[in-house]
Amino acid sequence: MLSVADRIEQLAVYVTPRRLERIREVARVRTRRIAVVLEDIDNPFNATAVTRTAEGLGIQDVYVIENEHRFALHQGVTLGAAKWLTMHRYAQQDADNTTACLDALTRQGYRLVATSPHLDGYTPDTLPLDAPVALVFGYEKTGISPRAAERCRTRLRLPMYGFVESFNITVSAGMALSRLRERVRTECDRQGALSPEDQEELVLRWILASIPHRIRAALPESLVHLPRQGR
């Protein structure tokens, strides 16, 4: 079986040297110190905007929970951002997908953080980053579910100084993730970077994502096969 390094070497001929260097550059600053959790997001524009924000900030993992609403991205907004992310989807019919997702994150060592304008708690400037954090964003009209709120023992709020009671989810996510990503960069060991092995796996995936489909379809299965990402 070919190693990841061998596959990268063989596939690199299908991208330009400049593209390969850009892929490696982005992989070096990717982080899993922050994860984004989207529970029952109903509006494709909102789902897409948050996903694109996460990718732009170098946050690799987005967890999608589908209980009442189906998750969908708006292609006119995403501009291909999702293909660079690891998308974990919990959408089993007639199942408690919220609990399944949050259990998985807990096993991975994440601190579950509820985001709501109506909760007291930390701000993006004060949230502890001694462990990886998973920020849970909920349904636009009602916020996170009672199950998620019960599981998230850490609270995150965005300070507000006007008459409105809350920010749109896209604004909330942008403000919180941007500040926390900068803090990871400056406060966490090795800036929260991935292990060399994880970086190489992303390089392989991103090279494949950069190769036109007609060329990729003609390549040997041993070069292009990848295990399914997420759930």
C-alpha positions in Angstrom: 0.0 0.0 0.0 1.3 3.4 -0.9 2.1 5.8 1.9 0.7 9.3 2.1 4.0 10.7 1.1 4.3 8.4 -1.9 0.9 9.4 -3.1 1.6 13.1 -2.7 4.8 12.7 -4.7 3.0 10.9 -7.5 -0.1 13.3 -7.6 2.0 16.5 -7.3 2.6 16.4 -11.0 -1.1 17.2 -11.6 -0.9 20.6 -9.8 1.4 23.5 -10.4 4.4 24.0 -8.0 2.8 27.3 -6.9 -0.5 25.5 -6.1 1.3 22.8 -4.1 3.2 25.3 -2.1 -0.1 27.1 -1.3 -1.6 23.9 -0.2 1.3 23.2 2.2 1.2 26.7 3.5 -2.5 26.5 4.4 -2.0 23.1 6.0 0.8 24.4 8.2 -1.6 26.9 9.9 -4.7 24.7 10.0 -6.1 24.1 13.5 -8.4 21.7 15.3 -8.1 23.6 18.6 -11.5 25.1 17.6 -14.4 23.2 16.1 -17.7 24.5 14.9 -21.0 22.8 15.6 -24.1 23.7 13.7 -27.3 22.3 15.2 -30.4 22.3 13.0 -29.4 25.4 11.0 -32.3 26.0 8.6 -31.1 28.8 6.3 -28.6 27.7 3.6 -27.2 31.2 3.4 -26.4 31.1 7.2 -25.0 27.6 7.0 -22.8 28.5 4.1 -21.6 31.8 5.6 -20.5 30.2 8.8 -18.8 27.4 6.9 -16.9 29.8 4.7 -15.9 31.8 7.8 -14.5 28.7 9.5 -12.5 27.8 6.4 -11.1 31.3 6.0 -9.9 31.3 9.6 -8.1 28.0 9.2 -10.6 26.0 11.4 -10.7 22.5 9.9 -13.7 20.7 11.5 -17.3 21.6 11.1 -19.9 19.3 12.9 -23.4 19.3 11.4 -26.4 18.1 13.5 -29.6 17.4 11.6 -32.6 16.6 13.8 -35.4 18.9 12.6 -33.8 20.6 9.6 -31.7 19.4 6.7 -28.4 21.1 6.3 -27.7 22.6 2.9 -25.1 24.9 1.5 -25.7 27.7 -1.0 -23.2 27.3 -3.8 -23.3 30.9 -4.8 -22.0 31.9 -1.3 -19.7 29.0 -0.3 -17.3 29.4 -3.3 -16.1 25.9 -2.7 -15.0 26.4 0.9 -16.6 23.2 2.2 -14.3 21.0 0.1 -11.3 22.1 2.1 -13.0 21.3 5.4 -13.6 18.1 7.3 -17.4 17.9 7.5 -18.8 15.6 10.2 -22.5 15.1 9.6 -24.9 13.6 12.2 -28.2 13.0 10.3 -29.5 9.6 11.3 -33.2 9.4 11.0 -35.2 9.1 14.2 -32.0 9.4 16.3 -30.8 11.9 18.9 -28.1 13.3 16.6 -27.3 16.1 19.1 -26.2 13.6 21.8 -24.3 11.5 19.3 -22.3 14.5 18.0 -21.6 16.0 21.4 -20.6 12.5 22.8 -18.1 12.2 20.0 -16.6 15.6 20.7 -16.4 14.9 24.4 -14.5 11.7 23.7 -12.0 13.7 21.6 -11.4 16.0 24.5 -13.3 19.1 23.4 -14.9 21.5 25.8 -18.5 22.0 24.7 -19.3 25.7 24.5 -22.9 27.0 24.2 -23.2 30.3 22.3 -26.3 32.4 23.1 -27.0 36.1 23.6 -29.1 35.2 26.6 -26.5 33.3 28.6 -24.0 34.7 31.1 -20.5 33.4 30.8 -17.2 34.0 29.1 -16.5 36.3 26.2 -14.3 35.5 23.3 -11.5 37.4 25.2 -11.9 35.3 28.4 -12.9 31.8 27.3 -10.3 29.3 28.5 -8.2 27.7 25.8 -6.4 25.1 27.9 -8.4 22.5 26.0 -9.8 22.4 22.5 -13.2 24.1 22.3 -16.3 23.2 20.2 -18.6 26.2 19.7 -22.3 25.1 19.3 -24.5 27.4 17.2 -28.2 26.6 17.1 -31.4 27.1 15.1 -31.8 30.7 14.0 -35.2 31.2 15.7 -34.8 29.4 19.0 -31.0 28.9 19.5 -29.5 25.6 20.7 -31.7 22.8 21.8 -32.3 22.0 25.5 -30.2 18.8 25.0 -27.3 20.8 23.8 -27.7 23.5 26.4 -27.6 20.8 29.1 -24.4 19.3 27.8 -22.6 22.5 27.3 -21.3 23.5 30.7 -19.3 26.4 29.4 -21.1 29.5 28.1 -20.0 32.1 25.6 -21.7 35.4 25.0 -20.9 38.4 22.8 -21.0 41.7 24.6 -23.8 44.0 23.2 -24.3 47.7 23.8 -27.3 48.5 21.6 -31.0 48.0 21.7 -31.1 44.8 19.6 -31.1 41.6 21.7 -29.0 39.4 19.5 -26.7 39.2 16.4 -27.5 37.1 13.4 -25.8 33.7 13.6 -23.4 34.6 10.8 -22.3 37.7 12.7 -22.0 35.9 16.0 -19.9 33.1 14.5 -17.7 35.6 12.7 -17.0 37.6 15.8 -16.5 34.7 18.1 -14.4 32.5 15.8 -12.2 35.4 14.6 -11.2 36.4 18.1 -10.7 32.8 19.3 -8.7 31.9 16.3 -6.3 34.8 16.9 -6.0 33.8 20.5 -5.1 30.2 19.5 -2.5 31.7 17.2 -0.9 33.8 20.0 -1.6 31.8 23.2 -1.5 28.1 22.3 1.6 25.9 22.0 2.7 25.7 18.3 -0.2 28.0 17.5 -2.7 25.1 17.7 -1.2 23.6 14.6 -1.9 20.1 13.4 0.5 17.2 13.7 2.8 16.7 10.7 0.9 13.5 9.9 -2.5 15.3 9.9 -1.0 18.1 7.8 0.2 15.6 5.2 -3.2 13.9 5.1 -4.8 17.3 4.4 -2.2 18.0 1.7 -3.1 14.7 0.0 -6.9 15.5 0.2 -6.4 19.0 -1.1 -4.2 17.9 -4.0 -7.0 15.5 -5.0 -9.6 18.3 -4.6 -7.5 20.5 -7.0 -7.2 17.9 -9.8 -9.9 18.3 -12.4 -12.5 15.5 -12.1 -11.9 14.1 -15.7 -8.2 13.6 -14.8 -8.8 12.2 -11.4 -11.3 9.7 -12.8 -8.6 8.2 -14.9 -6.1 7.8 -12.1 -5.5 4.4 -10.4 -7.8 3.8 -7.4 -4.7 3.3 -5.2 -3.9 7.0 -5.7 -7.3 8.6 -5.4 -9.1 6.5 -2.8 -9.5 8.2 0.6 -11.4 7.1 3.7 -14.7 8.9 4.2 -14.3 12.0 6.3 -16.5 12.8 9.3 -19.4 10.5 10.1 
